[in-house]
Amino acid sequence: MMSRSFLSNLGKWVFGGAAIVLGVIGFAYGDFATPWQRVAATVPHRHMLAFVAAACEILGGAGILWRRTARAGAALLAILYGIFVLSWLGQVVEAPMVYDSWGNVFEELSLVIAALVVLASVSPRDSAWARSEDAISRVYGVCAISFATVHFVYLRGAASWVPAWIPFGQIFWAVATGVCFLAAAGAILSGVLAGLAARLLTAEIVGFEILIWLPKLLAAPHDRFAWAGNGISLAMSGAAWVVADSIENRAKGRMPHEVRAIG
């Protein structure tokens, strides 16, 4: 039963592990882990705040891996990632017609949603949090719409990230992945084949990590941007995985004590 429980919650381990990786990167470079954690250079005590954020990532990531601390860890990550959402919203207000800022809002929001799904999944089954798990996981579909929009608005830029050796060309795969994001978003939001769509969406994001970000790190192991990209890519992979696990577990009607025994 423990093996089944572990597999049913594997996304939480990926999500929590990614948060720990982001925290380690932050401590290693003495700054916020990635450019996607937008904190202006003019913010007072920025250096100290970077270390606080790194500590929160490590504590929150480790916290969700054990049942007794899972709720606290998930709440901590939700708050931290929520702050980064707000920081990008400030950029949106300044330049609302630039979609890059919107795209970053929804990338960070996907991490908030995943943390809240974890929180709901380990809450008492009769609590408001537990009852809201389905609604929270469905909101992730809005983030998937944004992932697709980024591909279409910045098509050539997105295509440039596709490894040139993959057959059919870079533009083809940039469009195809955008279409897949849209299809997954529709399924998750509607609930029609949502479990399959969430699994395929997770595989797509994991594919970005394997085909794009990991090779960059292997080619330049001392490059901070490569570490940052891998960190956020792992976090987004874990977020999608958490949502997919949640949808599938509820669809299969697994008992809460089986699904939630993660440590």
GIDAQUI-V78044 format. One record per residue. N is the residue number from 1. RES is the residue in one letter. PHI is phi as a letter, one per 20 degrees, with the letter a starting at -180 (999 if undefined). PSI is psi in whole degrees, -180 to 180 (999 if undefined). OMEGA is omega as a letter, one per 20 degrees, with the letter a starting at -180 (none if undefined). Layout:
n = [N N]
res = [RES RES]
phi = [PHI PHI]
psi = [PSI PSI]
omega = [OMEGA OMEGA]
This chain:
n = [1 2 3 4 5 6 7 8 9 10 11 12 13 14 15 16 17 18 19 20 21 22 23 24 25 26 27 28 29 30 31 32 33 34 35 36 37 38 39 40 41 42 43 44 45 46 47 48 49 50 51 52 53 54 55 56 57 58 59 60 61 62 63 64 65 66 67 68 69 70 71 72 73 74 75 76 77 78 79 80 81 82 83 84 85 86 87 88 89 90 91 92 93 94 95 96 97 98 99 100 101 102 103 104 105 106 107 108 109 110 111 112 113 114 115 116 117 118 119 120 121 122 123 124 125 126 127 128 129 130 131 132 133 134 135 136 137 138 139 140 141 142 143 144 145 146 147 148 149 150 151 152 153 154 155 156 157 158 159 160 161 162 163 164 165 166 167 168 169 170 171 172 173 174 175 176 177 178 179 180 181 182 183 184 185 186 187 188 189 190 191 192 193 194 195 196 197 198 199 200 201 202 203 204 205 206 207 208 209 210 211 212 213 214 215 216 217 218 219 220 221 222 223 224 225 226 227 228 229 230 231 232 233 234 235 236 237 238 239 240 241 242 243 244 245 246 247 248 249 250 251 252 253 254 255 256 257 258 259 260 261 262 263]
res = [M M S R S F L S N L G K W V F G G A A I V L G V I G F A Y G D F A T P W Q R V A A T V P H R H M L A F V A A A C E I L G G A G I L W R R T A R A G A A L L A I L Y G I F V L S W L G Q V V E A P M V Y D S W G N V F E E L S L V I A A L V V L A S V S P R D S A W A R S E D A I S R V Y G V C A I S F A T V H F V Y L R G A A S W V P A W I P F G Q I F W A V A T G V C F L A A A G A I L S G V L A G L A A R L L T A E I V G F E I L I W L P K L L A A P H D R F A W A G N G I S L A M S G A A W V V A D S I E N R A K G R M P H E V R A I G]
phi = [999 f f f f f f f c g g f f f f f f f f f g f f f f f f f d m b f f b f f e f c g f e f f l g f f f f f f f f f f f f f f f f f f e c g f d f f f f f f f f f f f f f f f g f f f f f f f f f b f e e f g f g g f g f f f f f f f g f f f f f g f f d e g f e e f f f f e g f f f f f f g g f f f f f g f g g f e f d g f f f f f e f g f f f g n n f f g f f f f f f f f f f f f f f f f f e n e l f f f f f f f f f f f f f f g f f e d f f f f f f f b f d e f f f f f f f f f f f f f f f f f f g f f g f f f f f f e m f f g f f f e e d a]
psi = [-34 -39 -43 -41 -42 -46 -34 -16 22 -33 -34 -34 -40 -45 -46 -42 -38 -39 -40 -42 -44 -41 -43 -42 -42 -46 -39 -38 -3 34 175 143 -39 158 -19 -16 83 112 116 148 -20 -6 129 142 35 -41 -45 -40 -34 -41 -36 -44 -43 -42 -41 -39 -44 -46 -44 -44 -44 -35 -40 -8 -10 139 -43 -28 4 -43 -44 -43 -43 -42 -41 -45 -39 -42 -46 -51 -30 -36 -40 -34 -46 -36 -37 -31 -34 -39 -36 -42 -38 -36 74 -18 -2 111 -18 -42 -42 -42 -40 -33 -48 -27 -47 -35 -34 -33 -38 -46 -44 -43 -40 -34 -43 -46 -45 -38 -23 7 158 139 -21 9 163 -36 -48 -40 -21 1 -44 -46 -40 -46 -33 -32 -25 -29 -32 -39 -39 -34 -42 -40 -41 -43 -41 -42 -39 -39 -40 54 -50 -37 -43 -40 -33 -19 -15 127 131 -20 -12 132 158 -7 158 -41 -43 -48 -31 -43 -44 -43 -34 -43 -41 -39 -43 -43 -43 -40 -45 -41 -44 -43 -35 -24 2 115 34 -39 -48 -44 -42 -37 -45 -38 -42 -44 -36 -46 -39 -36 -38 -42 -46 -41 -25 -60 -42 -44 -36 -40 -41 -33 -28 73 -13 5 121 -39 -36 -42 -43 -44 -41 -37 -49 -33 -42 -41 -43 -34 -46 -37 -48 -38 -42 -46 -43 -43 -44 -48 -45 -42 -43 -35 -35 -6 33 142 143 -38 -22 -42 -35 -4 81 5 999]
omega = [r r r r a a r a a r r r r a r r r r r r r r r r r r a a r a r a a r a r a r a a a r a r a a r r r r r r r r r r a a r r r a a a r a a a a a a r r r r r r r a a r r r r a r r r r r r r a a a a r a r r r r r r a r r r r r r a r r r r r r a a a r r a r a r r a a a a a a a a r r r r r r r r r r r a r r a a a a a r r a a r a r a a a a r r a r a a r r a r r r r r a r r r r a a a a a r a a a r a a r a r r r r a r r r r a a a a r r r r r a a a r a a a r r a r r r a r r r r r r r r a r r r r a a a r r r a r r r a a r a a r a r none]
